[in-house]
Amino acid sequence: MLNQRLEALMLRDKQRFARRLHGVKKVKNPDAQQAIIQEMAQKLNRLPVKSCCVKPRVR
């Protein structure tokens, strides 16, 4: 579920959340895993999604 939502994020946020999601598997306590996943889902809802209309920065 969260993996599918990562596709809509900007690259930096996508990579950060992918690492955190992978790290959740290391937590032994199932209740703690669910708490972490719920917290991540809330944070994902607040992040901006990538837009095809944003112009890249030119240096």
VMD Tcl script that builds the backbone (N, CA, C; Angstrom):
set m [mol new atoms 177]
animate dup $m
set s [atomselect $m all]
$s set {name element resname resid chain x y z} {
  {N N MET 1 A 0.812 -1.184 0.000}
  {CA C MET 1 A 0.000 0.000 0.000}
  {C C MET 1 A 0.864 1.261 0.000}
  {N N LEU 2 A 1.785 1.374 0.943}
  {CA C LEU 2 A 2.635 2.560 0.985}
  {C C LEU 2 A 3.603 2.601 -0.182}
  {N N ASN 3 A 4.044 1.437 -0.647}
  {CA C ASN 3 A 4.952 1.402 -1.792}
  {C C ASN 3 A 4.327 2.039 -3.018}
  {N N GLN 4 A 3.039 1.838 -3.219}
  {CA C GLN 4 A 2.352 2.415 -4.368}
  {C C GLN 4 A 2.275 3.932 -4.248}
  {N N ARG 5 A 2.114 4.424 -3.044}
  {CA C ARG 5 A 2.014 5.866 -2.833}
  {C C ARG 5 A 3.368 6.560 -2.999}
  {N N LEU 6 A 4.459 5.821 -2.853}
  {CA C LEU 6 A 5.788 6.418 -3.002}
  {C C LEU 6 A 6.029 6.914 -4.426}
  {N N GLU 7 A 5.400 6.289 -5.409}
  {CA C GLU 7 A 5.623 6.652 -6.798}
  {C C GLU 7 A 5.229 8.094 -7.103}
  {N N ALA 8 A 4.301 8.645 -6.348}
  {CA C ALA 8 A 3.826 10.004 -6.608}
  {C C ALA 8 A 4.687 11.073 -5.933}
  {N N LEU 9 A 5.677 10.663 -5.151}
  {CA C LEU 9 A 6.500 11.627 -4.420}
  {C C LEU 9 A 7.670 12.113 -5.249}
  {N N MET 10 A 8.242 13.213 -4.797}
  {CA C MET 10 A 9.467 13.698 -5.406}
  {C C MET 10 A 10.578 12.708 -5.063}
  {N N LEU 11 A 11.597 12.649 -5.869}
  {CA C LEU 11 A 12.640 11.636 -5.759}
  {C C LEU 11 A 13.270 11.588 -4.371}
  {N N ARG 12 A 13.600 12.743 -3.810}
  {CA C ARG 12 A 14.254 12.783 -2.495}
  {C C ARG 12 A 13.359 12.164 -1.432}
  {N N ASP 13 A 12.083 12.538 -1.426}
  {CA C ASP 13 A 11.145 11.995 -0.443}
  {C C ASP 13 A 10.894 10.512 -0.698}
  {N N LYS 14 A 10.824 10.139 -1.958}
  {CA C LYS 14 A 10.597 8.737 -2.323}
  {C C LYS 14 A 11.716 7.850 -1.779}
  {N N GLN 15 A 12.956 8.276 -1.957}
  {CA C GLN 15 A 14.092 7.487 -1.488}
  {C C GLN 15 A 14.118 7.414 0.034}
  {N N ARG 16 A 13.831 8.523 0.686}
  {CA C ARG 16 A 13.856 8.556 2.152}
  {C C ARG 16 A 12.795 7.628 2.735}
  {N N PHE 17 A 11.579 7.712 2.204}
  {CA C PHE 17 A 10.519 6.859 2.724}
  {C C PHE 17 A 10.719 5.398 2.351}
  {N N ALA 18 A 11.324 5.126 1.210}
  {CA C ALA 18 A 11.600 3.736 0.840}
  {C C ALA 18 A 12.576 3.110 1.829}
  {N N ARG 19 A 13.594 3.878 2.242}
  {CA C ARG 19 A 14.550 3.367 3.238}
  {C C ARG 19 A 13.866 3.126 4.577}
  {N N ARG 20 A 13.020 4.047 4.984}
  {CA C ARG 20 A 12.310 3.878 6.264}
  {C C ARG 20 A 11.364 2.691 6.216}
  {N N LEU 21 A 10.680 2.526 5.092}
  {CA C LEU 21 A 9.758 1.408 4.951}
  {C C LEU 21 A 10.504 0.081 4.995}
  {N N HIS 22 A 11.678 0.047 4.376}
  {CA C HIS 22 A 12.502 -1.158 4.425}
  {C C HIS 22 A 12.965 -1.427 5.863}
  {N N GLY 23 A 13.273 -0.383 6.614}
  {CA C GLY 23 A 13.736 -0.532 7.990}
  {C C GLY 23 A 12.655 -1.019 8.942}
  {N N VAL 24 A 11.401 -0.789 8.607}
  {CA C VAL 24 A 10.301 -1.235 9.470}
  {C C VAL 24 A 10.304 -2.753 9.598}
  {N N LYS 25 A 10.767 -3.437 8.583}
  {CA C LYS 25 A 10.797 -4.901 8.612}
  {C C LYS 25 A 11.714 -5.436 9.706}
  {N N LYS 26 A 12.654 -4.621 10.163}
  {CA C LYS 26 A 13.599 -5.050 11.195}
  {C C LYS 26 A 12.988 -5.012 12.595}
  {N N VAL 27 A 11.892 -4.285 12.753}
  {CA C VAL 27 A 11.231 -4.170 14.060}
  {C C VAL 27 A 10.495 -5.471 14.348}
  {N N LYS 28 A 10.761 -6.054 15.491}
  {CA C LYS 28 A 10.202 -7.366 15.839}
  {C C LYS 28 A 8.755 -7.291 16.332}
  {N N ASN 29 A 8.429 -6.239 17.050}
  {CA C ASN 29 A 7.110 -6.103 17.661}
  {C C ASN 29 A 6.079 -5.683 16.600}
  {N N PRO 30 A 5.062 -6.513 16.335}
  {CA C PRO 30 A 4.060 -6.172 15.308}
  {C C PRO 30 A 3.276 -4.898 15.619}
  {N N ASP 31 A 3.030 -4.632 16.905}
  {CA C ASP 31 A 2.314 -3.409 17.269}
  {C C ASP 31 A 3.162 -2.179 16.961}
  {N N ALA 32 A 4.444 -2.279 17.229}
  {CA C ALA 32 A 5.344 -1.169 16.929}
  {C C ALA 32 A 5.455 -0.967 15.418}
  {N N GLN 33 A 5.483 -2.059 14.662}
  {CA C GLN 33 A 5.518 -1.953 13.198}
  {C C GLN 33 A 4.300 -1.201 12.680}
  {N N GLN 34 A 3.132 -1.557 13.175}
  {CA C GLN 34 A 1.904 -0.895 12.731}
  {C C GLN 34 A 1.905 0.588 13.101}
  {N N ALA 35 A 2.418 0.907 14.271}
  {CA C ALA 35 A 2.484 2.309 14.693}
  {C C ALA 35 A 3.400 3.111 13.768}
  {N N ILE 36 A 4.532 2.522 13.407}
  {CA C ILE 36 A 5.472 3.195 12.516}
  {C C ILE 36 A 4.848 3.378 11.133}
  {N N ILE 37 A 4.186 2.346 10.640}
  {CA C ILE 37 A 3.561 2.418 9.320}
  {C C ILE 37 A 2.454 3.470 9.305}
  {N N GLN 38 A 1.666 3.543 10.357}
  {CA C GLN 38 A 0.603 4.558 10.425}
  {C C GLN 38 A 1.183 5.966 10.461}
  {N N GLU 39 A 2.273 6.140 11.203}
  {CA C GLU 39 A 2.926 7.445 11.265}
  {C C GLU 39 A 3.472 7.831 9.890}
  {N N MET 40 A 4.062 6.875 9.209}
  {CA C MET 40 A 4.591 7.138 7.873}
  {C C MET 40 A 3.465 7.495 6.905}
  {N N ALA 41 A 2.339 6.821 6.998}
  {CA C ALA 41 A 1.201 7.104 6.121}
  {C C ALA 41 A 0.702 8.531 6.338}
  {N N GLN 42 A 0.671 8.977 7.585}
  {CA C GLN 42 A 0.251 10.345 7.871}
  {C C GLN 42 A 1.225 11.348 7.269}
  {N N LYS 43 A 2.512 11.070 7.395}
  {CA C LYS 43 A 3.515 11.983 6.835}
  {C C LYS 43 A 3.461 11.994 5.312}
  {N N LEU 44 A 3.186 10.836 4.706}
  {CA C LEU 44 A 3.077 10.776 3.250}
  {C C LEU 44 A 1.929 11.638 2.745}
  {N N ASN 45 A 0.853 11.697 3.497}
  {CA C ASN 45 A -0.299 12.504 3.090}
  {C C ASN 45 A 0.007 13.995 3.099}
  {N N ARG 46 A 0.976 14.415 3.909}
  {CA C ARG 46 A 1.302 15.836 4.023}
  {C C ARG 46 A 2.368 16.284 3.039}
  {N N LEU 47 A 3.063 15.355 2.375}
  {CA C LEU 47 A 4.138 15.728 1.462}
  {C C LEU 47 A 3.589 16.164 0.109}
  {N N PRO 48 A 4.294 17.091 -0.537}
  {CA C PRO 48 A 3.868 17.484 -1.887}
  {C C PRO 48 A 4.180 16.372 -2.883}
  {N N VAL 49 A 3.325 16.239 -3.874}
  {CA C VAL 49 A 3.567 15.242 -4.917}
  {C C VAL 49 A 4.313 15.896 -6.061}
  {N N LYS 50 A 4.995 15.088 -6.848}
  {CA C LYS 50 A 5.747 15.645 -7.969}
  {C C LYS 50 A 4.770 16.154 -9.016}
  {N N SER 51 A 5.206 17.145 -9.711}
  {CA C SER 51 A 4.340 17.748 -10.716}
  {C C SER 51 A 5.078 17.783 -12.041}
  {N N CYS 52 A 4.379 17.482 -13.110}
  {CA C CYS 52 A 4.997 17.515 -14.431}
  {C C CYS 52 A 5.151 18.949 -14.906}
  {N N CYS 53 A 4.548 19.897 -14.221}
  {CA C CYS 53 A 4.569 21.300 -14.662}
  {C C CYS 53 A 5.688 22.101 -13.992}
  {N N VAL 54 A 6.407 21.523 -13.074}
  {CA C VAL 54 A 7.479 22.235 -12.384}
  {C C VAL 54 A 8.708 22.253 -13.276}
  {N N LYS 55 A 9.252 23.447 -13.482}
  {CA C LYS 55 A 10.441 23.566 -14.312}
  {C C LYS 55 A 11.666 23.204 -13.485}
  {N N PRO 56 A 12.625 22.510 -14.074}
  {CA C PRO 56 A 13.858 22.176 -13.329}
  {C C PRO 56 A 14.692 23.418 -13.075}
  {N N ARG 57 A 15.433 23.402 -11.969}
  {CA C ARG 57 A 16.317 24.508 -11.648}
  {C C ARG 57 A 17.515 24.467 -12.562}
  {N N VAL 58 A 17.903 25.609 -13.041}
  {CA C VAL 58 A 19.064 25.730 -13.926}
  {C C VAL 58 A 20.123 26.514 -13.193}
  {N N ARG 59 A 21.319 25.983 -13.211}
  {CA C ARG 59 A 22.426 26.679 -12.529}
  {C C ARG 59 A 23.370 27.261 -13.528}
}
mol reanalyze $m
mol bondsrecalc $m
mol representation Tube
mol addrep $m
